[in-house]
């Protein structure tokens, strides 16, 4: 009968997964067992369906033991940080006269912030475990709010106050002229005629290009992402009139946001650009490149009206697939067929190499991976690396004969030239999109010429009865945990499920 997967239990005639929760994780998860019905009475099916469920349960337990369960979204962390600050002000302010400026009751240092946050978590019974990822995010938000209001820790404020007194005394003693100080503050510390040399020691400007370089290196972003973020930064630079990230104020960021709104930018664009600037300044602040985060409190509250994308209907899919048969350019001939029956992203297909189409255990597959692609290639996420069996409709069209005609070590679509970022997906997307709009004649604005294949694929998978875990894996939507559980031994099962998808032609 074959071995049974661990944690499988026959319950009321059908199999389910029942995973015990260790004592250390029970408080967070709230129950001694994690269970999920598999909807089948067949043990072999249950063995296959249990794999991603068990992986998900193990990850849940791992997060719970680390103090990161349930996951806390960023907006909730921001709200908790604001609640902490109100709690802190109430407790701190009771020791001082109501009119005292916040800088007079600022926290002394990082240790005192930790003590205060620990007291807040205890007093409000927050489910945030010290040392967890959520705790570290909350700590950063609390620090940012405190510094924004108080001007930094008390020690930093004292140092700035002493420096200000020293400057005032230097002016009174005629050691430094007011003109020199004004020139120094304006960023032009050249000596004023008839005075001593300008003060030294002013921090060099922190150029946005340096900030982007450091952030790009740490995040390991691709060239296309760097290019897009750089354009947003240049928009802010044009607004403020200088390139010193350390000198940008909250008012500057608000003025930039208002200028985008006034120019008619879409709400989604404004929100995305503001998020990019916040992300860069969060990085700069945490890494001590700037003393304040001018973007942290800037909000954009207008909700953009979403334009939902739709998948291709059977009629539209049939129209496109039939039109490909008259095409001589390989990417127009084959990419729509691959999109229709694999659910892959267009960049994943256009950037594939000949070696990525292979026979594994007698199953013809498209192997989506980086092994043979160039240095500029990337996948969207960890779960995006996967092996997708090819539908018989693609084989019947002669796709494998086309692959056999190509050089063994070359690109799958050599006629598509790489764009400025070294990616074939950019140019492939543009040319196929124009072809579908202008030549095939599909102009519905709710249809995204390339991405609507992915919407359609999810729909036809549901119609065919393919489980969510499996079609998430096939499209690369799965979390890293689920995707990693699939391997070549699963391909016959995946091939059987893909074969259920009906060809519209």
C-alpha positions, 0 to 999 in steps of 0.5 A: 500500500506504500508508506504514509506521510507523517501527520496524516490522519484518516478522519471521517472517511477522508485524510487530513493533516494533523500536526502537533504544536510544540509547547513553546509555540502553543501560546502564539498559535492558540491551539495544540494541533494544526489541522487541515482536511485534504478532501480525499479518501485516496492515500496516494493523493493525500501523500502528495497533497500533504507536502505543501500543507506540512511545509506551511505548518512547519513554517508557522511553528518556526515563526511562532517559536521566534515570536513572529506569529501571527505576522504583523503588517507594517501599518499595524507596527506604525500604529503600535509605535504611535500608541507607544509614543502617546503612552510615553508622553503621558508617563514622561510628561507627568514629571514636567510642566505641561509647557515644557518642550519635548526635547527637555524630556527626551530619552537619554539613549537606546537603552532607555528606549528599550526599557520604555518599549518593554514597559509599554509592551508589558502594560498593554499586553502586546503580542510582540516578543523581544528579539523578534522581527516584529519587535525590531521593526517596532523599535525602529518606528518608535525611535523614528517618532521619538527623534522626530518629536524630541530632536534625538536622544538627550545626549545628542541634543545636549551636544548640539546645544553646547555646540550652539553656545560655542558658536555664539561665544566665538561670534561674541569674541570675534573669533568667527564673524557672522558672515563666515557662519552664514557662508558656512551654513549655506554650504559655501564655507569660503573665507569672507574677505577680511576675516579668518578662515571658515570653520572646518568639520562640517559634514560633507553633503550626503548625495542621493547617488551615494544613498542609492549606491549603498541601498542598491548594494545591500538590497542587491536590486537589479539594474531596472529597479535602480533605474526606476528608483533613481528617476523618482529620486531625481524628481525629488531633487528637482523639487528641493533644488539640491542633491543633499539627502541630509538637508531635505526636510519634512516640508520638502517632502510634503511640497514634493507630494503636493506638486505630484498631486497638483500635476495630476499624477495618479493616486497609485503613482504618488503613493508608490513614489512616496513609499520609495522615498520613505524606504530610502530614508529608513535605510539611511536613518537606520544606518546613521547616514542621516540624523532624521527621517523627513519622510516618516510622517508624511502621509498620502490618504487619497485612495486611487480607484483600482483598475482590475485586470481580467484574464483572457476569455476563451474567445480572446485566447482562441483569437490570439493563439490562432493568430500566432500561426501566421507569425514568422518571428519566434517570440510572437509564434510561441510566447503566447502559447507558453503563457497560455499553458504555463501561467509563467511571467512573460520575462520568465519566458522571453529570458529563457535559454534553450537548455531550459526546455528539457525532458525530465523523466519522460516529461517535457518541461520548461525549467524556470531558473537562472542557471544559464541566463546572464548576470542581469537576469533575475526572478521575482521571488524565491518561489519563482524558480520552478519546473513546469510540464508542457501541455500537449497542445504546445507539443502538438503545435511543434514547439519542441521541433522549434527548440531542436532547431536552435543552438544548444547554448543560446537563448530560447528567443534569439530574435528578441534583443535585450533592453538597456538592462540586459533583459529580453522581457522588456522588448518582448513585452512591448512588441507582443503587447503592440501586436495583440493591440494593433494586429490581433485587435484586442483593445479592452483596457482591462486586458493587460496583453501579457499579464492577462494570461496569468489571470486566465491560467489561474481561472482555467486551473480552478475549472480543471480542479487543480489544487491551489497549492499546485497552481500557485507553484506552477505560476510562481505565486507560492511562498518559498516554502511551498515551492521548494517542496516540489521536485522532479519526482512530482512532475508526472502528477503536475503533468497529469493536472496540466493535461486537464486544462482544455485547449481553446483552439 
